[in-house]
Amino acid sequence: MKTETARVINEEIIGELRNISGNDWVVSDMSQMESYLYDETELAVRPVAADGCVVVKPGTAEEVSGIVKLANEYKIPVVPRGGGTGLCGAAIPTKSSIVVSLERLNKLVEFDNKNIMITVEAGVTLEGLLEMLKEHDKLFFPVHPGDEGAQIGGMVVENAGGVRAVKHGIMRNHIKGVEVVLPTGELVTLGGKLIKNNMGYDLLHMMIGSEGTLGIVTKVTLKLYAKNPNIGTLLVSFNTTEEASDIVPKILQDGITPLAIEYMDREVALESAEHIGQAYPATEGSVDLMFILDEATEDELYEKCERIVGMCEENGAVDSLIAESTKEQRALLEIRSNVYTAYKENIADALDIAVPSGSVPDMLKDISAIAKKYNTISPAVGHIADGNVHNFLMLDNGEIPEYLDDMRNEMYDAAISYGGTVTAEHGTGKTRKRHMEQQYSAREIEIMQNIKKAFDPNGIFNPGTIVD
Ligand SMILES: Cc1cc2nc3c(=O)[nH]c(=O)nc-3n(C[C@H](O)[C@H](O)[C@H](O)COP(=O)(O)OP(=O)(O)OC[C@H]3O[C@@H](n4cnc5c(N)ncnc54)[C@H](O)[C@@H]3O)c2cc1C
């Protein structure tokens, strides 16, 4: 029996979609649609049955506009889809929906040498962007979440962060303009190439982090930066989390701003190394800091590495190693990048808490104590200089533990008590929407609901995400 929602997308609607995007780019076959119904949170959010959806792959922004106008006319939910690498269930349709996959909008629009900016279509993947930038080897784009399958549009609306935020910040800091199809179907450009613009409210920055609830991004203009050619990776081991986290502000105060400062509980690092068949180089201590530095000259790089090691040793570091060759550096980064995939099968959730960075040691102590209360552990990895730590909540004998919700709520309350947030970079999506009241007042949520209504009067864009 078909669901009630399945009738919303009938043959007539599918026919109209085929008229807009062409026969080959409308997928209504259930087996082919299945992979468009999940993101990397997988089973945390149940998608609507595939027969309630249709997937469209438009080739131009005008086609996107046509699809959205049709959806708005019939009040059919629309779920934009990027690379499907999201970690908050935002791309998962939970109602009968038109899933708009941006994969064919994958072209370079303009490389602007004078303004040091690049404009790409929203479906260009991070891997694709890095490939495009190979032609301009003196320039780089700094934001790098762990999965290069993420699309630039997805990174815009998730306001992605990643390991390099210490030095370069997050997506929001580098997006200068976007072209967007609004939920009522109009194609607009927000921002452009300005460095400064104080005219009116900032709609560009409303779109950043909006998780497909306020519009479909079709084009993005990003700021690029001069590349520092000398890159080094440093792994420093400590016996305690306190020693490791205490040293981070001291290094920054000393005028050293690494590209990345990553924290890893040793058990997490070992699990990841084993998962990808590598040996983990550190044996002393129980927690590690991984520093990635990029400097103008080799001398500067070595001088800063030595200063970091010296300061860490004064703060109790028990071991350190410098990865000098590109191969060694890549091996270490791969261990860090594969932490999530190594744990994926064994976790009920991966938290994305952030607190002001000075509160990280206290917050991690609280999280451990809460986990202990429930007779479990919560290994941690994260972007420690940003105060953003990912704690894993483990499955219990392969099952979601009964205490999961209670324990997670206590952990969120602990983070919020330090002035923290439930999610620093992975997003609210559908998995964290129910925690909005934990972090925000009723009035704040009401304002967000009104913003949503102003953009999307019929409430068709990505229902069940962020706010209703
Ligand atoms: C191994 C791994 C490591 C990761 N590491 C990090 C990390 O370090 N930092 C970090 O911030 N994130 C990280 N992520 C999360 C993820 O990569 C980011 O959230 C990314 O921005 C999602 O992009 P996507 O194209 O895959 O979006 P999707 O998952 O496809 O979609 C995410 C949301 O964006 C919407 N959307 C997608 N494209 C558009 C568009 N063009 N217009 C409007 N809405 C759109 C969707 O509707 C959905 O709501 C990681 C994920 C994995 C699997």
The ligand as an SDF file (V2000), in Angstrom:
LIG
                    3D

 53 58  0  0  0  0  0  0  0  0999 V2000
   34.3000   11.6570    7.7820 C   0  0  0  0  0  0  0  0  0  0  0  0
   33.6150   12.9970    7.9070 C   0  0  0  0  0  0  0  0  0  0  0  0
   34.3040   14.0520    8.4720 C   0  0  0  0  0  0  0  0  0  0  0  0
   33.6870   15.2990    8.5920 C   0  0  0  0  0  0  0  0  0  0  0  0
   34.3920   16.3210    9.1490 N   0  0  0  0  0  0  0  0  0  0  0  0
   33.8140   17.5250    9.2890 C   0  0  0  0  0  0  0  0  0  0  0  0
   34.5440   18.5960    9.8910 C   0  0  0  0  0  0  0  0  0  0  0  0
   35.6790   18.4430   10.3030 O   0  0  0  0  0  0  0  0  0  0  0  0
   33.9180   19.8020    9.9940 N   0  0  0  0  0  0  0  0  0  0  0  0
   32.6440   20.0020    9.5370 C   0  0  0  0  0  0  0  0  0  0  0  0
   32.1380   21.1280    9.6550 O   0  0  0  0  0  0  0  0  0  0  0  0
   31.9320   18.9930    8.9860 N   0  0  0  0  0  0  0  0  0  0  0  0
   32.4760   17.7750    8.8520 C   0  0  0  0  0  0  0  0  0  0  0  0
   31.7600   16.7480    8.2910 N   0  0  0  0  0  0  0  0  0  0  0  0
   30.3490   16.9690    7.9130 C   0  0  0  0  0  0  0  0  0  0  0  0
   30.0380   17.3140    6.4410 C   0  0  0  0  0  0  0  0  0  0  0  0
   31.0970   16.9750    5.5850 O   0  0  0  0  0  0  0  0  0  0  0  0
   29.6910   18.7920    6.3160 C   0  0  0  0  0  0  0  0  0  0  0  0
   28.5330   19.0880    7.0740 O   0  0  0  0  0  0  0  0  0  0  0  0
   29.4300   19.2470    4.8590 C   0  0  0  0  0  0  0  0  0  0  0  0
   29.3070   20.6420    4.8670 O   0  0  0  0  0  0  0  0  0  0  0  0
   28.1680   18.6410    4.2560 C   0  0  0  0  0  0  0  0  0  0  0  0
   28.1670   18.9090    2.8740 O   0  0  0  0  0  0  0  0  0  0  0  0
   27.3600   17.9750    1.8610 P   0  0  0  0  0  0  0  0  0  0  0  0
   27.4890   18.5450    0.4930 O   0  0  0  0  0  0  0  0  0  0  0  0
   27.7410   16.5580    2.0130 O   0  0  0  0  0  0  0  0  0  0  0  0
   25.8670   18.2180    2.3860 O   0  0  0  0  0  0  0  0  0  0  0  0
   24.6660   17.1840    2.5450 P   0  0  0  0  0  0  0  0  0  0  0  0
   24.9510   16.2020    3.6080 O   0  0  0  0  0  0  0  0  0  0  0  0
   24.2500   16.6630    1.2220 O   0  0  0  0  0  0  0  0  0  0  0  0
   23.5250   18.1830    3.0520 O   0  0  0  0  0  0  0  0  0  0  0  0
   23.6440   18.8680    4.2560 C   0  0  0  0  0  0  0  0  0  0  0  0
   22.5340   19.9250    4.3380 C   0  0  0  0  0  0  0  0  0  0  0  0
   22.7560   20.8990    3.3470 O   0  0  0  0  0  0  0  0  0  0  0  0
   21.6260   21.0230    2.4720 C   0  0  0  0  0  0  0  0  0  0  0  0
   22.1930   21.3190    1.1640 N   0  0  0  0  0  0  0  0  0  0  0  0
   23.1530   20.6430    0.4940 C   0  0  0  0  0  0  0  0  0  0  0  0
   23.4790   21.3020   -0.6370 N   0  0  0  0  0  0  0  0  0  0  0  0
   22.7070   22.4250   -0.6690 C   0  0  0  0  0  0  0  0  0  0  0  0
   22.5780   23.5220   -1.5610 C   0  0  0  0  0  0  0  0  0  0  0  0
   23.3040   23.6040   -2.6660 N   0  0  0  0  0  0  0  0  0  0  0  0
   21.6820   24.4910   -1.2560 N   0  0  0  0  0  0  0  0  0  0  0  0
   20.9260   24.4390   -0.1320 C   0  0  0  0  0  0  0  0  0  0  0  0
   20.9990   23.4200    0.7300 N   0  0  0  0  0  0  0  0  0  0  0  0
   21.8790   22.4270    0.4680 C   0  0  0  0  0  0  0  0  0  0  0  0
   20.8890   19.7150    2.5930 C   0  0  0  0  0  0  0  0  0  0  0  0
   19.5160   19.8880    2.3620 O   0  0  0  0  0  0  0  0  0  0  0  0
   21.1410   19.3930    4.0540 C   0  0  0  0  0  0  0  0  0  0  0  0
   20.2290   20.1190    4.8190 O   0  0  0  0  0  0  0  0  0  0  0  0
   32.3490   15.4870    8.1500 C   0  0  0  0  0  0  0  0  0  0  0  0
   31.6620   14.4150    7.5720 C   0  0  0  0  0  0  0  0  0  0  0  0
   32.2770   13.1820    7.4520 C   0  0  0  0  0  0  0  0  0  0  0  0
   31.5060   12.0510    6.8210 C   0  0  0  0  0  0  0  0  0  0  0  0
  1  2  1  0
  2  3  1  0
  2 52  2  0
  3  4  2  0
  4  5  1  0
  4 50  1  0
  5  6  2  0
  6  7  1  0
  6 13  1  0
  7  8  2  0
  7  9  1  0
  9 10  1  0
 10 11  2  0
 10 12  1  0
 12 13  2  0
 13 14  1  0
 14 15  1  0
 14 50  1  0
 15 16  1  0
 16 17  1  0
 16 18  1  0
 18 19  1  0
 18 20  1  0
 20 21  1  0
 20 22  1  0
 22 23  1  0
 23 24  1  0
 24 25  2  0
 24 26  1  0
 24 27  1  0
 27 28  1  0
 28 29  2  0
 28 30  1  0
 28 31  1  0
 31 32  1  0
 32 33  1  0
 33 34  1  0
 33 48  1  0
 34 35  1  0
 35 36  1  0
 35 46  1  0
 36 37  1  0
 36 45  1  0
 37 38  2  0
 38 39  1  0
 39 40  1  0
 39 45  2  0
 40 41  1  0
 40 42  2  0
 42 43  1  0
 43 44  2  0
 44 45  1  0
 46 47  1  0
 46 48  1  0
 48 49  1  0
 50 51  2  0
 51 52  1  0
 52 53  1  0
M  END
$$$$
